[in-house]
């Protein structure tokens, strides 16, 4: 019997997949900049999601100066939010059902390496705000994932949280923050070390 008191979730690849919608929006925005010939596609975004936005910018737009790449990506992540809030994206399973069950026993949180507004778009699109205790991201706090996990643990007095994510970066952030890690193996990335493995979102109900 585990003593988990809370679950902290990554967003992209763990709870939803926005890459198809985002690729179209990002490509349209990139078209406003004749300096770049970069083609934005779903596969490329999926391989980069989870990284800090600066790293995504530099890895995606390799044919222009880094500052301009950062400017483009900053526009992309802001301008995609209204669409996502209204239309949503692809959920990684029965997120609402799983959250409702989990929230009966645990406090639920979301921490993602994104800009302010992105997590809110997810919560509003699926009316999940009432099930989430709190959320954070670099766009809100100025800190990356590991530090945001530490801050959330301290803020809410969490005793035994589990971070749920789908990438090596999530694994490393959980380790740095000193919390258990549940690997969402159905997501975008890979992880070599984890305390729990999820083959689908519903596995959370079996484990917790």
Secondary structure as UniProt FT lines:
FT   STRAND          6..9
FT   TURN            13..15
FT   STRAND          16..17
FT   HELIX           19..30
FT   TURN            31..32
FT   TURN            34..35
FT   HELIX           42..48
FT   TURN            49..50
FT   HELIX           53..60
FT   TURN            62..63
FT   HELIX           66..79
FT   HELIX           81..87
FT   STRAND          90..91
FT   HELIX           95..102
FT   TURN            103..105
FT   STRAND          107..112
FT   TURN            116..117
FT   HELIX           118..125
FT   TURN            126..127
FT   HELIX           129..131
FT   STRAND          134..137
FT   HELIX           138..141
FT   HELIX           145..156
FT   STRAND          161..165
FT   HELIX           168..177
FT   STRAND          180..184
FT   TURN            185..186
FT   STRAND          196..198
FT   TURN            201..202
FT   HELIX           203..207
//
